[in-house]
Amino acid sequence: MTDVNRRRLLIAGGALGAFGALGMASPARARSLWTWSPSDSVAGRGAGVDPDWVWDDEVDAIVAEVIERGQVPRVNDLLRNWVRNDQPLPDGLPAELRDWMEEARKLPSWADTEKLQDAVDFTRRKGLYTGVLYGLGSGLLSTAIPREARAVYYSKGGADMKDRVAKTAQLGYDVGDVYAYRPQGGMIATSVRTRLVHAAVRHLLPQSPGWSRTSGGQTVPISQADMMVTWHSLPTYVMGKLRDWRVPITETESEGFLHVWQVSAHMLGIRDEYIPATWAAANAQSRQVLDPIVDHTPEGAALTDALLGIIAEVDAGLTEPLINAFSRYIVGDRVGDLIGLDREPILQPVVGAAWPLVVAFREGLIPLPGVPSIAWTLEEALRKFVLLFMSEGRPIHLEIPDANRPF
């Protein structure tokens, strides 16, 4: 175990130990009143109901029955090899579940194949940036989202947080895969199975004393509002950082990238009336649902440790101070403080000056001599990180849980 990982384990473990002993949660930040208009959504209309009180009712009820009947192991066995979009569903599934899955696997009528291809082309050209931002930026940001961190930590997947973090990071790769929504791709199957997992977690987590004690009054996890918060920690956050880094992006690329994530939101069970139709609408919604709620939790600290442990295993000359400096550069000091990243007063300004030069060189805007050596150390390490955890195309083994995290 590396020194950085050992130190962070001690910090996270101590926090979690004290947390468990006291049986208390940190105060939840007040969530603002829902005012975002459904006229700004892909549906163009809607009831305007606060998404914090909306879940995924049909599949929630079906999966709850599957769990209560003890059918989870059999369903998981049947679905283990259902990985391609064009595969028929296996025989032997409970009838209600099968009927729901057949409906859920259909793309929305507004899905645009040309825009989906534009998204593929964009990812092919800008994959290093998006890979780093999905795997490191969005990954770290998610640990500062209290509800998400607690839902992950106390669910069955929280028992192997390294595997859980790696799966989440790879979602960005799968969304941008050349075959994502084509017949030979796997994003439809992955999305449907993810909805099954979410439904199971909604049924199981209220039975967890740890989650119930720390949920801040939420009685059922993973509401539509929670899902939109996670959504904004991916495409909205990534596009914002790309703009900050002055990465050249055409209007076609921007619209394609937004569209593939709009389709993905629909396929993951988010209602169309909550899915932003434009980047302006997405930014406005993010400011309401994501920006005000980021906070520190002991569970988030443990997840941060898992993600930094993954980075520390990439043998590419990265030191703990350099990891901290670049991580703070990506997520900012506010989130960095909340998740416990050390400040690096010497390296942070160096990284802040060097990384834009890497971007400028890669985009053909400046010559090679203008890029300092530390920038190439970062670039090579991040390339290895992306290749290791995102570009391998490893299948995601999503299984319906039938219990919470064991303690």
Secondary structure, 3 states (H helix, E strand, C coil): CCHHHHHHHHHHHHHHHHHHHHCCCCCCCCCCCCCCCHHHECCCCCCCCCHHHCCCHHHHHHHHHHHHCCCHHHHHHHHCCCCCCCCCCCCCCCHHHHHHHHHHCCCCCCCCHHHHHHHHHHHHHHHHHHHHHHHHHHHHHHCCCHHHHHHHHHEHHHHHHHHHHHHHHHHHHHHHCCCCCCCCCCHHHHHHHHHHHHHHHHHHHHHCHHHHHHCCCCCCCCCHHHHHHHHHHHHHHHHHHHHHCCCCCCHHHHHHHHHHHHHHHHHCCCCHHHCECCHHHHHHHHHHHCHHHCCCCHHHHHHHHHHHHHHHHCCCCCCHHHHHHHHHHHHHHHHHHHCCCCCCCCHHHHHHHHHHHHHHHHCCCCCHHHCCHHHHHHHHHHHHHHHHHCCCCCCCCCCCCCCECCC
